[in-house]
């Protein structure tokens, strides 16, 4: 079977959770082609440097520096719609030249076609909006459901049982209009890996911050962490999540900053940390859950990002208790 796997370029989370999917396809003997743009495609290429690549429509977005992302998202909406239509046209042209048996789209709205089987990966069957716009959530759900119904199946990376779930009501709405929905279990790039407490090549750290997400909020959180810990007793490691940046290590007093780490080294420093700081993005939560490290995590929602605010609260109120 020939498979195209293409994540949305919105932070690194969508690409990170596609890594185990690609591994599964390869393990069963499928021919895999990577699709995407920007940093998310770079992440997949770092994991699978020998796989062929299809470059899709570039979608470079940014957040607001303030506490609300409504304006930023409204300004981005026309670009998102144009990118979806462009993806749809590009996929049609690609399938005319190069047949695929399956297309896996992680939140790329337009990557569907009647010419082959296409599936849509998302953990948000229920769309969270800011409190003052909560009355629009049914409309948002219908629009997202309309997107999902263009695919043969919607794959939700979570447990079907809401009591075990990591996504809560986001992946388990009371009503859903997405057509065929399949719960495939959480997806983590660390799944299936041996998990020994091996030493890190750059040492051990009491605090490890793993950053991702759109600018300028990513850089603002990095600055906040530096200001919180600089000159303190704890040894702190900040992994910036900048895959295209040269791999140069910087040190500020007790703080070490690296642009990125491979999975084995990241797993080592996370295991040995006393505290982990990260955004409450869903892929990050799945990674920490796979490593049984949610109890060490200080999850910080992007200001004005209702999905992350909900996930932060959901994890804190379940058995997965975050550190204070």
Helices and strands as residue ranges (DSSP letters): E 2-7, H 13-27, E 31-36, H 38-47, E 53-55, H 70-97, E 102-106, E 117-121, G 131-136, H 137-148, E 153-156, G 168-170, E 181-183, E 207-210, H 217-229, E 236-239, E 250-252, E 255-258, H 263-272, E 275-279, H 282-290, G 294-296, E 297-300, H 306-317
